[in-house]
Amino acid sequence: MPLSRPPQIILIMPTNEILPVVDRYDHVRAYLPSGVIHERELRHREVVIYLFDKKGCVLVQKRDGGVYDHSVAGHVGKHERYLVAAQREIKEELGLFVQKQDLLRVGKFYHRSFSERSQRYNNRFFTLYVLNQSVDKRTLRLDHREVETIETMTFEQIHRLFKGKSSHFKGGFPVSFKALIHASAKATSGLEILSSLVRRPRG
């Protein structure tokens, strides 16, 4: 089933994001602006989505400074579910509208990492998804305010860059990618990951 581009999309996150602050059990305790949350290093929610091309290569975003990032990632907004946030972020960053049933949930994870750029910790739960459709990067409509370009990488290329001394990826990428591999029986391509997740019982 091809990815569709409907004429009207209303999944828009306001510029001044209000996000849920959560406790160690991922229960909402307050709502604050994203800037305050990151300033105070408060625990919040994010989504990470991996997309693959028809060869099973990973689509990665290239950001300013030549640093690579997830296919798509972002905050979960106020009163927003993880799955709806994943749909919205894909639409905002790549210009694609995807159905909920096309997003396969890998799992929910907690991670706290230090950002050299902000000199603060990013403290979050993230739910990890993969898109159960191959994507041709030439068809994407990128938000160039956030994404410089989209490139494709094999799993071997990513693992090779992980071994390098310099930081080629944004802080959360190695964590989410390794979680993806672990949850997918150590798959070596996006096609193997999709096969593994499709066969996994839903629950």
N, CA, C and O of each residue as an XYZ file, in Angstrom:
812
protein
N       0.858     -1.203      0.000
C       0.000      0.000      0.000
C       0.884      1.240      0.000
O       1.656      1.423      0.942
N       0.810      2.096     -1.007
C       1.702      3.253     -1.099
C       1.422      4.299     -0.039
O       0.304      4.417      0.461
N       2.460      5.059      0.295
C       2.287      6.174      1.222
C       1.456      7.251      0.549
O       1.655      7.539     -0.631
N       0.538      7.843      1.274
C      -0.376      8.821      0.690
C      -0.065     10.227      1.143
O       0.556     10.427      2.186
N      -0.494     11.199      0.366
C      -0.333     12.608      0.691
C      -1.706     13.275      0.597
O      -2.031     13.838     -0.449
N      -2.520     13.229      1.651
C      -3.859     13.816      1.586
C      -3.796     15.326      1.453
O      -2.798     15.942      1.826
N      -4.859     15.930      0.922
C      -4.837     17.382      0.694
C      -4.816     18.208      1.958
O      -4.315     19.332      1.944
N      -5.354     17.677      3.071
C      -5.411     18.453      4.304
C      -4.790     17.665      5.447
O      -5.179     16.526      5.706
N      -3.846     18.258      6.114
C      -3.213     17.645      7.277
C      -3.316     18.633      8.426
O      -2.964     19.803      8.272
N      -3.792     18.177      9.570
C      -3.960     19.084     10.696
C      -3.025     18.736     11.854
O      -3.143     19.294     12.945
N      -2.087     17.802     11.607
C      -1.149     17.412     12.662
C      -0.027     18.440     12.734
O       1.008     18.278     12.088
N      -0.227     19.482     13.508
C       0.765     20.547     13.612
C       1.067     20.816     15.087
O       0.157     21.009     15.894
N       2.361     20.825     15.427
C       2.768     21.149     16.798
C       3.035     22.643     16.883
O       3.780     23.168     16.055
N       2.466     23.342     17.839
C       2.730     24.777     17.964
C       4.205     25.056     18.186
O       4.932     24.229     18.736
N       4.642     26.246     17.747
C       6.049     26.611     17.853
C       6.518     26.606     19.301
O       7.602     26.105     19.600
N       5.713     27.160     20.200
C       6.047     27.172     21.613
C       5.494     25.908     22.253
O       4.390     25.903     22.798
N       6.279     24.834     22.178
C       5.799     23.526     22.605
C       5.538     23.460     24.111
O       6.384     23.849     24.917
N       4.377     22.972     24.468
C       4.084     22.626     25.851
C       4.121     21.103     25.932
O       3.392     20.415     25.216
N       4.967     20.590     26.801
C       5.200     19.158     26.865
C       4.857     18.598     28.230
O       4.907     19.318     29.227
N       4.510     17.320     28.287
C       4.286     16.692     29.588
C       5.609     16.396     30.297
O       6.565     15.921     29.684
N       5.643     16.682     31.579
C       6.734     16.261     32.456
C       6.275     14.975     33.129
O       5.178     14.927     33.685
N       7.099     13.932     33.086
C       6.667     12.630     33.593
C       7.580     12.148     34.715
O       8.709     12.613     34.867
N       7.059     11.202     35.497
C       7.857     10.619     36.568
C       8.580      9.376     36.065
O       8.560      9.096     34.866
N       9.206      8.644     36.941
C      10.008      7.481     36.540
C       9.174      6.337     35.987
O       9.712      5.392     35.409
N       7.847      6.422     36.165
C       6.934      5.422     35.616
C       6.247      5.919     34.341
O       5.340      5.265     33.825
N       6.678      7.064     33.844
C       6.107      7.701     32.660
C       4.671      8.172     32.891
O       3.863      8.198     31.963
N       4.364      8.540     34.121
C       3.071      9.148     34.436
C       3.209     10.670     34.406
O       4.176     11.219     34.934
N       2.253     11.340     33.794
C       2.322     12.798     33.654
C       2.140     13.471     35.008
O       1.211     13.147     35.748
N       3.031     14.412     35.331
C       2.969     15.145     36.597
C       2.785     16.642     36.410
O       2.361     17.334     37.336
N       3.100     17.155     35.213
C       2.968     18.592     34.963
C       3.098     18.836     33.469
O       3.425     17.932     32.700
N       2.835     20.085     33.071
C       3.031     20.512     31.680
C       3.849     21.799     31.702
O       3.502     22.750     32.401
N       4.924     21.823     30.941
C       5.805     22.987     30.907
C       6.319     23.218     29.486
O       6.314     22.293     28.673
N       6.764     24.444     29.174
C       7.390     24.697     27.868
C       8.654     23.854     27.698
O       9.359     23.567     28.665
N       8.923     23.467     26.464
C      10.071     22.600     26.200
C      11.387     23.223     26.663
O      12.273     22.518     27.145
N      11.514     24.540     26.518
C      12.746     25.201     26.949
C      12.998     25.061     28.441
O      14.132     24.864     28.878
N      11.923     25.165     29.219
C      12.043     25.008     30.666
C      12.411     23.569     31.015
O      13.236     23.326     31.895
N      11.793     22.623     30.319
C      12.069     21.205     30.575
C      13.531     20.877     30.334
O      14.157     20.189     31.140
N      14.081     21.369     29.224
C      15.490     21.081     28.930
C      16.425     21.878     29.837
O      17.495     21.393     30.206
N      16.029     23.087     30.195
C      16.840     23.900     31.110
C      16.972     23.212     32.470
O      18.041     23.219     33.080
N      15.872     22.620     32.934
C      15.862     21.973     34.253
C      16.195     20.478     34.186
O      16.251     19.798     35.211
N      16.415     19.981     32.971
C      16.766     18.564     32.754
C      15.665     17.631     33.269
O      15.944     16.604     33.889
N      14.417     18.004     33.001
C      13.278     17.231     33.480
C      12.959     16.068     32.530
O      13.238     16.122     31.333
N      12.378     15.040     33.096
C      12.033     13.858     32.319
C      10.806     14.146     31.459
O       9.813     14.689     31.943
N      10.882     13.777     30.177
C       9.789     14.036     29.243
C       9.668     12.875     28.252
O      10.295     11.830     28.429
N       8.868     13.066     27.222
C       8.595     11.996     26.253
C       9.065     12.382     24.853
O       8.945     13.535     24.437
N       9.601     11.392     24.135
C      10.004     11.580     22.752
C       9.623     10.351     21.935
O       9.337      9.284     22.479
N       9.627     10.524     20.629
C       9.455      9.395     19.711
C      10.656      9.343     18.776
O      11.245     10.369     18.435
N      11.004      8.130     18.369
C      12.060      7.893     17.379
C      11.492      6.942     16.343
O      10.921      5.906     16.687
N      11.647      7.292     15.080
C      11.133      6.444     14.003
C      12.252      6.184     13.000
O      12.939      7.109     12.566
N      12.424      4.916     12.637
C      13.380      4.549     11.596
C      12.638      4.184     10.318
O      11.641      3.463     10.340
N      13.154      4.705      9.195
C      12.622      4.419      7.872
C      13.714      3.745      7.044
O      14.903      3.999      7.241
N      13.297      2.888      6.121
C      14.238      2.161      5.283
C      13.857      2.308      3.816
O      12.689      2.522      3.490
N      14.850      2.193      2.930
C      14.549      2.170      1.504
C      14.313      0.717      1.062
O      14.344     -0.198      1.885
N      14.082      0.518     -0.219
C      13.713     -0.827     -0.684
C      14.860     -1.828     -0.594
O      14.638     -3.036     -0.686
N      16.090     -1.331     -0.413
C      17.240     -2.222     -0.235
C      17.496     -2.549      1.232
O      18.375     -3.353      1.543
N      16.738     -1.932      2.132
C      16.929     -2.171      3.551
C      17.922     -1.228      4.208
O      18.302     -1.427      5.362
N      18.346     -0.195      3.473
C      19.246      0.804      4.062
C      18.446      1.769      4.942
O      17.256      1.990      4.720
N      19.116      2.331      5.931
C      18.473      3.256      6.868
C      18.481      4.669      6.290
O      19.506      5.129      5.787
N      17.357      5.348      6.360
C      17.330      6.773      6.019
C      17.760      7.555      7.248
O      17.166      7.417      8.317
N      18.789      8.375      7.098
C      19.291      9.182      8.210
C      19.279     10.652      7.814
O      19.546     11.002      6.664
N      18.968     11.500      8.774
C      19.006     12.934      8.533
C      20.427     13.449      8.706
O      21.140     13.042      9.623
N      20.827     14.341      7.823
C      22.100     15.031      7.980
C      21.804     16.438      8.451
O      21.129     17.209      7.769
N      22.316     16.764      9.623
C      22.063     18.063     10.246
C      23.246     18.995     10.050
O      24.263     18.621      9.467
N      23.093     20.225     10.551
C      24.188     21.193     10.479
C      25.437     20.626     11.130
O      25.367     19.983     12.178
N      26.578     20.868     10.504
C      27.836     20.366     11.039
C      28.164     18.959     10.587
O      29.162     18.383     11.021
N      27.321     18.391      9.705
C      27.602     17.065      9.185
C      27.285     15.928     10.135
O      27.750     14.805      9.940
N      26.487     16.212     11.176
C      26.134     15.185     12.161
C      24.877     14.461     11.685
O      23.944     15.079     11.172
N      24.868     13.145     11.863
C      23.722     12.334     11.441
C      22.738     12.133     12.590
O      23.116     12.082     13.760
N      21.461     12.021     12.216
C      20.399     11.860     13.215
C      19.434     10.785     12.724
O      19.533     10.301     11.596
N      18.493     10.422     13.608
C      17.476      9.433     13.266
C      16.748      9.798     11.970
O      16.824     10.932     11.498
N      16.045      8.816     11.407
C      15.184      9.116     10.259
C      14.221     10.232     10.644
O      14.061     11.209      9.913
N      13.584     10.077     11.797
C      12.667     11.082     12.344
C      12.696     10.951     13.866
O      12.791      9.846     14.399
N      12.616     12.076     14.554
C      12.514     12.051     16.019
C      11.939     13.373     16.486
O      12.032     14.386     15.793
N      11.337     13.353     17.681
C      10.802     14.595     18.216
C      10.066     14.384     19.529
O       9.947     13.265     20.028
N       9.579     15.487     20.071
C       8.862     15.463     21.345
C       7.431     14.958     21.190
O       6.821     15.062     20.126
N       6.923     14.410     22.283
C       5.496     14.107     22.397
C       4.837     15.288     23.096
O       5.258     15.684     24.183
N       3.813     15.846     22.478
C       3.203     17.065     22.985
C       2.170     16.835     24.078
O       1.883     15.700     24.456
N       1.624     17.926     24.574
C       0.595     17.897     25.618
C      -0.636     17.141     25.125
O      -1.143     17.413     24.036
N      -1.117     16.188     25.933
C      -2.299     15.373     25.628
C      -2.132     14.592     24.328
O      -3.128     14.248     23.692
N      -0.909     14.307     23.924
C      -0.644     13.601     22.673
C      -0.111     12.200     22.994
O       0.716     12.036     23.891
N      -0.582     11.212     22.266
C      -0.076      9.858     22.422
C       1.211      9.687     21.622
O       1.466     10.412     20.660
N       2.017      8.712     22.043
C       3.285      8.460     21.340
C       3.046      8.207     19.852
O       3.746      8.764     19.008
N       2.067      7.374     19.532
C       1.837      7.003     18.138
C       1.423      8.207     17.295
O       1.882      8.362     16.164
N       0.567      9.049     17.839
C       0.136     10.255     17.115
C       1.315     11.207     16.930
O       1.446     11.842     15.883
N       2.169     11.306     17.943
C       3.362     12.145     17.823
C       4.278     11.634     16.717
O       4.872     12.429     15.989
N       4.396     10.321     16.586
C       5.231      9.744     15.523
C       4.677     10.116     14.149
O       5.431     10.497     13.254
N       3.359     10.004     13.985
C       2.747     10.416     12.714
C       3.031     11.881     12.414
O       3.410     12.236     11.297
N       2.845     12.717     13.411
C       3.027     14.156     13.218
C       4.464     14.495     12.846
O       4.701     15.285     11.933
N       5.418     13.904     13.548
C       6.825     14.216     13.277
C       7.236     13.795     11.863
O       7.996     14.501     11.201
N       6.739     12.654     11.405
C       7.039     12.218     10.037
C       6.494     13.223      9.028
O       7.154     13.556      8.044
N       5.282     13.699      9.287
C       4.679     14.688      8.382
C       5.454     15.998      8.415
O       5.731     16.576      7.364
N       5.806     16.475      9.604
C       6.480     17.762      9.724
C       7.885     17.735      9.116
O       8.275     18.669      8.415
N       8.640     16.674      9.380
C      10.044     16.659      8.965
C      10.254     16.168      7.538
O      11.157     16.638      6.846
N       9.414     15.212      7.087
C       9.650     14.587      5.783
C       8.525     14.803      4.782
O       8.670     14.456      3.609
N       7.398     15.375      5.225
C       6.295     15.627      4.309
C       5.486     14.394      3.957
O       4.776     14.396      2.951
N       5.573     13.334      4.763
C       4.845     12.097      4.491
C       3.705     11.925      5.494
O       3.876     12.157      6.691
N       2.548     11.519      4.990
C       1.450     11.132      5.874
C       1.407      9.621      5.922
O       1.325      8.971      4.880
N       1.462      9.043      7.126
C       1.427      7.591      7.272
C       0.265      7.205      8.174
O      -0.112      7.947      9.081
N      -0.286      6.047      7.911
C      -1.364      5.522      8.727
C      -0.789      4.911     10.005
O       0.354      4.454     10.026
N      -1.595      4.907     11.069
C      -1.129      4.344     12.338
C      -0.707      2.891     12.192
O       0.269      2.459     12.805
N      -1.449      2.126     11.372
C      -1.155      0.704     11.239
C       0.158      0.443     10.488
O       0.657     -0.682     10.484
N       0.711      1.476      9.856
C       1.980      1.313      9.145
C       3.193      1.542     10.041
O       4.330      1.375      9.600
N       2.961      1.920     11.289
C       4.053      2.126     12.241
C       4.126      0.939     13.199
O       3.190      0.686     13.957
N       5.228      0.224     13.158
C       5.435     -0.933     14.018
C       6.186     -0.493     15.275
O       7.267      0.090     15.189
N       5.612     -0.772     16.423
C       6.206     -0.376     17.695
C       7.279     -1.384     18.113
O       7.008     -2.578     18.238
N       8.494     -0.889     18.324
C       9.593     -1.731     18.785
C       9.559     -1.847     20.305
O       9.725     -2.937     20.851
N       9.344     -0.724     20.989
C       9.299     -0.726     22.441
C       9.485      0.676     22.992
O       9.740      1.626     22.251
N       9.352      0.785     24.313
C       9.579      2.057     24.999
C      10.814      1.930     25.874
O      11.006      0.917     26.547
N      11.659      2.971     25.862
C      12.949      2.930     26.533
C      13.165      4.229     27.312
O      12.571      5.263     27.005
N      14.022      4.150     28.316
C      14.420      5.351     29.052
C      15.899      5.604     28.793
O      16.707      4.675     28.782
N      16.245      6.885     28.581
C      17.651      7.219     28.361
C      17.926      8.640     28.853
O      17.101      9.541     28.704
N      19.092      8.810     29.434
C      19.549     10.123     29.899
C      20.954     10.334     29.340
O      21.876      9.582     29.657
N      21.108     11.353     28.516
C      22.402     11.582     27.868
C      22.812     13.040     27.987
O      21.966     13.932     28.055
N      24.114     13.272     28.009
C      24.652     14.627     28.134
C      24.872     15.231     26.756
O      25.442     14.594     25.870
N      24.416     16.465     26.586
C      24.577     17.176     25.319
C      25.746     18.150     25.423
O      25.742     19.055     26.256
N      26.743     17.953     24.567
C      27.879     18.875     24.539
C      27.437     20.264     24.084
O      27.998     21.275     24.504
N      26.430     20.297     23.224
C      25.969     21.574     22.674
C      25.307     22.442     23.744
O      25.601     23.631     23.861
N      24.402     21.825     24.529
C      23.672     22.596     25.539
C      24.314     22.533     26.914
O      23.980     23.314     27.805
N      25.256     21.578     27.078
C      25.895     21.351     28.386
C      24.870     20.966     29.446
O      24.996     21.327     30.617
N      23.847     20.222     29.009
C      22.824     19.724     29.920
C      22.459     18.292     29.542
O      22.793     17.803     28.462
N      21.762     17.639     30.471
C      21.301     16.277     30.217
C      19.925     16.297     29.558
O      19.050     17.077     29.934
N      19.755     15.429     28.574
C      18.445     15.205     27.981
C      17.875     13.946     28.635
O      18.433     12.858     28.497
N      16.779     14.105     29.334
C      16.261     13.102     30.248
C      14.880     12.672     29.739
O      13.905     13.400     29.926
N      14.783     11.495     29.095
C      13.516     11.194     28.429
C      13.211      9.705     28.330
O      14.096      8.849     28.353
N      11.896      9.439     28.217
C      11.398      8.173     27.702
C      11.241      8.352     26.192
O      10.810      9.410     25.732
N      11.587      7.333     25.430
C      11.272      7.395     24.002
C      10.659      6.076     23.554
O      11.105      4.998     23.945
N       9.625      6.186     22.723
C       9.049      5.009     22.095
C       9.601      4.923     20.685
O       9.615      5.899     19.936
N      10.051      3.737     20.351
C      10.747      3.488     19.084
C       9.811      2.770     18.113
O       9.190      1.763     18.453
N       9.724      3.314     16.896
C       8.905      2.732     15.833
C       9.739      2.530     14.572
O      10.774      3.169     14.384
N       9.268      1.630     13.716
C       9.776      1.554     12.350
C       8.581      1.647     11.406
O       7.487      1.179     11.720
N       8.807      2.255     10.252
C       7.750      2.372      9.259
C       7.741      1.115      8.401
O       8.760      0.738      7.822
N       6.577      0.470      8.326
C       6.438     -0.774      7.585
C       6.172     -0.503      6.104
O       5.265     -1.083      5.507
N       6.966      0.373      5.533
C       6.909      0.702      4.109
C       8.309      1.130      3.684
O       9.012      1.795      4.444
N       8.712      0.758      2.487
C       9.977      1.285      1.976
C       9.753      2.710      1.479
O       8.668      3.052      1.009
N      10.786      3.529      1.590
C      10.679      4.948      1.247
C      11.793      5.322      0.274
O      12.959      4.994      0.492
N      11.424      6.003     -0.786
C      12.394      6.566     -1.721
C      12.697      7.992     -1.272
O      11.808      8.843     -1.279
N      13.929      8.260     -0.886
C      14.265      9.575     -0.321
C      14.019     10.711     -1.312
O      13.855     11.861     -0.906
N      13.993     10.397     -2.610
C      13.775     11.439     -3.622
C      12.351     11.975     -3.590
O      12.080     13.045     -4.135
N      11.445     11.250     -2.961
C      10.040     11.686     -2.913
C       9.717     12.535     -1.691
O       8.593     13.020     -1.558
N      10.679     12.719     -0.801
C      10.419     13.407      0.462
C      10.390     14.923      0.286
O      11.098     15.476     -0.556
N       9.566     15.580      1.087
C       9.522     17.041      1.124
C      10.048     17.469      2.491
O       9.307     17.483      3.474
N      11.318     17.813      2.541
C      11.989     18.051      3.810
C      11.682     19.433      4.375
O      11.476     20.399      3.641
N      11.659     19.493      5.703
C      11.612     20.775      6.393
C      13.066     21.220      6.571
O      13.746     20.783      7.500
N      13.531     22.086      5.680
C      14.952     22.459      5.679
C      15.340     23.350      6.856
O      16.518     23.656      7.044
N      14.357     23.765      7.642
C      14.703     24.463      8.879
C      15.324     23.498      9.882
O      16.066     23.910     10.774
N      15.016     22.211      9.729
C      15.530     21.205     10.648
C      16.471     20.210      9.978
O      17.447     19.765     10.581
N      16.171     19.864      8.729
C      16.881     18.780      8.057
C      17.642     19.326      6.856
O      17.046     19.910      5.952
N      18.963     19.136      6.847
C      19.763     19.583      5.712
C      19.515     18.693      4.503
O      19.250     19.186      3.407
N      19.600     17.389      4.702
C      19.353     16.428      3.634
C      19.114     15.057      4.253
O      19.346     14.849      5.444
N      18.645     14.125      3.428
C      18.461     12.736      3.849
C      19.453     11.864      3.081
O      19.579     11.973      1.861
N      20.141     11.013      3.801
C      21.066     10.072      3.180
C      20.675      8.651      3.576
O      19.917      8.444      4.523
N      21.198      7.683      2.841
C      20.950      6.280      3.186
C      22.266      5.636      3.614
O      23.328      5.919      3.061
N      22.165      4.765      4.610
C      23.336      4.052      5.118
C      22.995      2.584      5.330
O      21.888      2.251      5.753
N      23.942      1.719      5.037
C      23.769      0.322      5.394
C      24.055      0.156      6.885
O      24.658      1.028      7.511
N      23.624     -0.955      7.438
C      23.919     -1.214      8.842
C      25.424     -1.293      9.062
O      25.927     -0.839     10.089
N      26.138     -1.864      8.108
C      27.590     -1.983      8.227
C      28.248     -0.607      8.302
O      29.161     -0.402      9.101
N      27.796      0.328      7.485
C      28.351      1.684      7.515
C      28.104      2.343      8.868
O      28.989      3.007      9.408
N      26.900      2.161      9.416
C      26.584      2.761     10.715
C      27.469      2.180     11.806
O      28.024      2.924     12.614
N      27.604      0.862     11.838
C      28.450      0.226     12.855
C      29.904      0.681     12.722
O      30.600      0.844     13.724
N      30.356      0.884     11.495
C      31.735      1.334     11.279
C      31.937      2.744     11.824
O      32.976      3.042     12.414
N      30.950      3.608     11.629
C      31.047      4.970     12.151
C      30.968      4.992     13.676
O      31.576      5.847     14.319
N      30.214      4.044     14.259
C      30.152      3.954     15.718
C      31.537      3.722     16.317
O      31.826      4.169     17.427
N      32.384      3.022     15.577
C      33.716      2.676     16.088
C      34.712      3.825     15.955
O      35.799      3.768     16.530
N      34.357      4.862     15.210
C      35.261      5.994     15.020
C      35.425      6.814     16.289
O      34.612      6.728     17.209
N      36.488      7.610     16.325
C      36.772      8.433     17.500
C      35.876      9.668     17.571
O      35.496     10.096     18.661
N      35.541     10.240     16.426
C      34.706     11.446     16.435
C      33.232     11.064     16.511
O      32.843      9.943     16.184
N      32.435     12.012     16.945
C      31.001     11.757     17.094
C      30.299     12.084     15.774
O      30.115     13.252     15.430
N      29.911     11.039     15.044
C      29.242     11.231     13.759
C      27.732     11.378     13.920
O      27.055     11.861     13.012
N      27.197     10.960     15.080
C      25.759     10.909     15.281
C      25.348     11.743     16.484
O      26.127     11.945     17.417
N      24.112     12.224     16.446
C      23.559     12.899     17.618
C      23.447     11.899     18.764
O      23.371     10.689     18.554
N      23.441     12.443     19.986
C      23.572     11.621     21.176
C      22.652     10.426     21.292
O      23.079      9.361     21.739
N      21.380     10.581     20.895
C      20.437      9.491     21.085
C      20.482      8.413     20.024
O      19.920      7.334     20.215
N      21.141      8.684     18.910
C      21.119      7.737     17.787
C      21.722      6.383     18.159
O      21.064      5.365     17.940
N      22.931      6.315     18.707
C      23.498      4.991     19.037
C      22.615      4.193     19.979
O      22.501      2.975     19.838
N      21.988      4.865     20.940
C      21.143      4.170     21.912
C      19.927      3.553     21.225
O      19.636      2.374     21.425
N      19.217      4.342     20.418
C      18.003      3.842     19.775
C      18.327      2.797     18.714
O      17.581      1.832     18.550
N      19.438      2.980     17.987
C      19.789      2.026     16.941
C      20.165      0.672     17.549
O      19.781     -0.374     17.026
N      20.909      0.693     18.641
C      21.271     -0.563     19.307
C      20.045     -1.235     19.916
O      19.964     -2.463     19.935
N      19.084     -0.446     20.416
C      17.834     -1.005     20.924
C      17.056     -1.669     19.797
O      16.446     -2.722     19.984
N      17.083     -1.043     18.628
C      16.406     -1.600     17.457
C      17.022     -2.933     17.059
O      16.303     -3.899     16.803
N      18.335     -2.991     17.007
C      19.025     -4.221     16.632
C      18.738     -5.327     17.650
O      18.450     -6.464     17.277
N      18.817     -4.986     18.922
C      18.593     -5.971     19.985
C      17.177     -6.532     19.926
O      16.974     -7.730     20.119
N      16.197     -5.670     19.659
C      14.799     -6.105     19.633
C      14.459     -6.894     18.380
O      13.406     -7.528     18.308
N      15.350     -6.858     17.388
C      15.057     -7.488     16.094
C      15.992     -8.658     15.806
O      16.318     -8.937     14.653
N      16.414     -9.332     16.861
C      17.244    -10.534     16.726
C      18.532    -10.266     15.944
O      18.945    -11.062     15.101
N      19.164     -9.104     16.253
C      20.439     -8.735     15.646
C      20.375     -8.716     14.114
O      21.242     -9.261     13.431
N      19.333     -8.079     13.603
C      19.158     -7.966     12.159
C      20.304     -7.173     11.539
O      20.934     -6.354     12.209
N      20.568     -7.416     10.273
C      21.657     -6.740      9.567
C      21.161     -5.821      8.458
O      21.967     -5.255      7.718
N      19.848     -5.666      8.335
C      19.297     -4.732      7.355
C      17.882     -4.364      7.779
O      17.275     -5.027      8.620
N      17.373     -3.296      7.181
C      16.015     -2.884      7.474
C      14.990     -3.924      7.076
O      13.953     -4.052      7.726
N      15.264     -4.676      6.010
C      14.332     -5.705      5.567
C      14.218     -6.815      6.601
O      13.126     -7.328      6.844
N      15.339     -7.189      7.212
C      15.314     -8.215      8.253
C      14.572     -7.699      9.499
O      13.849     -8.452     10.152
N      14.755     -6.433      9.815
C      14.055     -5.852     10.959
C      12.546     -5.886     10.740
O      11.804     -6.290     11.635
N      12.091     -5.474      9.581
C      10.664     -5.472      9.291
C      10.097     -6.885      9.342
O       9.008     -7.108      9.869
N      10.837     -7.824      8.797
C      10.397     -9.214      8.823
C      10.251     -9.708     10.252
O       9.282    -10.391     10.582
N      11.221     -9.361     11.105
C      11.211     -9.791     12.487
C      10.041     -9.168     13.250
O       9.370     -9.846     14.027
N       9.802     -7.878     13.025
C       8.750     -7.186     13.766
C       7.352     -7.591     13.298
O       6.429     -7.681     14.106
N       7.195     -7.834     12.001
C       5.896     -8.246     11.481
C       5.502     -9.594     12.055
O       4.325     -9.834     12.325
N       6.480    -10.484     12.244
C       6.193    -11.824     12.792
C       5.950    -11.807     14.286
O       5.374    -12.750     14.830
N       6.384    -10.734     14.969
C       6.273    -10.680     16.423
C       4.818    -10.509     16.837
O       4.107     -9.707     16.231
N       4.356    -11.230     17.842
C       2.975    -11.074     18.308
C       2.716     -9.647     18.769
O       3.579     -9.035     19.399
N       1.531     -9.109     18.462
C       1.142     -7.781     18.925
C       0.616     -7.876     20.354
O      -0.026     -8.855     20.735
N       0.903     -6.837     21.134
C       0.408     -6.876     22.494
C       0.793     -5.649     23.256
O       0.452     -5.520     24.432
